[in-house]
Amino acid sequence: MSVWRKSSYSIESNDSVEIGRSIGIRGSKAPAAHLPVSSDTWSAFLRSVKS
């Protein structure tokens, strides 16, 4: 079973983006579908957002 996490800044709703470690990104409204994202790509994204 995959573990998906919602941001702690998200309000309690189904309009959130969830992240699955080594899995990808999905929307709470359509949890069956997800966008695969590698660890390297995710790390690069986070570095970009932080800078």
N, C-alpha and C positions, 0 to 999 in steps of 0.2 A: 504494500500500500504506500502510495506517495504522500508526503507531508506537504501541505500547502499552507503558507502563512500570509496573513493580511497585515498591512501596516498598522502599527499601533496608533497612527494618526487618523486612520479611517474611522468614520462614524459607523454605527451598527446598521448597515444596510447591505443591499445586494449590488450596489453600484461601485464596487471596489475592484482593484487589481490585486491578484494574489501571485506570490512567487513560490515556486517549488524548487528547492535546492537540487541542482543537477538535472532539473526537469524542464523548466521554462516559466512562462508567464501565461496567466489566464484571467479572464474576466469572471467575476462572481455570477453574472447573469447567464453565462454559458460555460459552466465548469467542465463539460465533457470535452471541449476543444481547448487546445493550448498551443502557444508558440514556443517551439523548442529554442533554448538559448544556452550556449556553452558557458562554462564557468569563466573562461577568459573574456568572452564578450560581455558577460554581466559585470565582471570586475572593471572592464574598460568603461562601461556605461556609468558605473558608480563613481569612478575617478573623474569622469567628465562632468557629472552633476555636481560633485563636491568642489570643483575648481571654478 
